[in-house]
Amino acid sequence: MGSIVLKSLSILLGVFFIFVGITKLTPFISKELHKDLRKEYVRYAKVFPLSEALDFKLPSKWYRRAVGGLEILFGLALALLPSHKIKNTANIGLLLLMILAAYSHVMVGDPFDRCAPALVFFFMLSGRLVVWYQISRREEMERSAATQNGNGLKRE
């Protein structure tokens, strides 16, 4: 049962981030949303956390394209690839992007309703990692119990 939840979460979150990444890169899905995102990323680039530390002005176009590209890449990995290591790496990458998104919204003074989706998906991605951890821990315990039972039978 748990693996169905994990697979469903992985696929749904992956597809969502592919969709969001595409809207950041191209007006193919929605011209208005893409235009709005282009304007917003001008504001977000000004508060990028490493800009002051590295004394580097991040062009908003690069920032938007990098975030969109990473969302598509991580979304594809989360939705399609079978390796749990790769899925978890993509999950952590998306978690970091959601932290960056929440930080950007707060720093530019956006109202809470603009920041809420980043927080919701942060918690959904965190929940996916918790589900994976519980499933892997349960499988590990079952394997060790089977090994112990197998060793006990050989001694008799």
HUJO-V647315 format. One record per residue. N is the residue number from 0. RES is the residue in three letters. SS is DSSP state (A for helix, B for strand, O for the rest). Layout:
# HUJO-V647315
N/RES/SS
N/RES/SS
This chain:
# HUJO-V647315
0/MET/O
1/GLY/A
2/SER/A
3/ILE/A
4/VAL/A
5/LEU/A
6/LYS/A
7/SER/A
8/LEU/A
9/SER/A
10/ILE/A
11/LEU/A
12/LEU/A
13/GLY/A
14/VAL/A
15/PHE/A
16/PHE/A
17/ILE/A
18/PHE/A
19/VAL/A
20/GLY/A
21/ILE/A
22/THR/A
23/LYS/A
24/LEU/A
25/THR/O
26/PRO/O
27/PHE/O
28/ILE/O
29/SER/O
30/LYS/A
31/GLU/A
32/LEU/A
33/HIS/A
34/LYS/A
35/ASP/A
36/LEU/A
37/ARG/A
38/LYS/A
39/GLU/A
40/TYR/A
41/VAL/A
42/ARG/A
43/TYR/A
44/ALA/A
45/LYS/A
46/VAL/O
47/PHE/O
48/PRO/A
49/LEU/A
50/SER/A
51/GLU/A
52/ALA/A
53/LEU/A
54/ASP/O
55/PHE/O
56/LYS/O
57/LEU/O
58/PRO/O
59/SER/A
60/LYS/A
61/TRP/A
62/TYR/A
63/ARG/A
64/ARG/A
65/ALA/A
66/VAL/A
67/GLY/A
68/GLY/A
69/LEU/A
70/GLU/A
71/ILE/A
72/LEU/A
73/PHE/A
74/GLY/A
75/LEU/A
76/ALA/A
77/LEU/A
78/ALA/A
79/LEU/A
80/LEU/O
81/PRO/O
82/SER/O
83/HIS/A
84/LYS/A
85/ILE/A
86/LYS/A
87/ASN/A
88/THR/A
89/ALA/A
90/ASN/A
91/ILE/A
92/GLY/A
93/LEU/A
94/LEU/A
95/LEU/A
96/LEU/A
97/MET/A
98/ILE/A
99/LEU/A
100/ALA/A
101/ALA/A
102/TYR/A
103/SER/A
104/HIS/A
105/VAL/A
106/MET/A
107/VAL/O
108/GLY/O
109/ASP/O
110/PRO/O
111/PHE/A
112/ASP/A
113/ARG/A
114/CYS/A
115/ALA/A
116/PRO/A
117/ALA/A
118/LEU/A
119/VAL/A
120/PHE/A
121/PHE/A
122/PHE/A
123/MET/A
124/LEU/A
125/SER/A
126/GLY/A
127/ARG/A
128/LEU/A
129/VAL/A
130/VAL/A
131/TRP/A
132/TYR/A
133/GLN/A
134/ILE/A
135/SER/A
136/ARG/A
137/ARG/A
138/GLU/A
139/GLU/A
140/MET/A
141/GLU/A
142/ARG/A
143/SER/A
144/ALA/A
145/ALA/A
146/THR/A
147/GLN/A
148/ASN/A
149/GLY/A
150/ASN/A
151/GLY/A
152/LEU/A
153/LYS/A
154/ARG/A
155/GLU/O
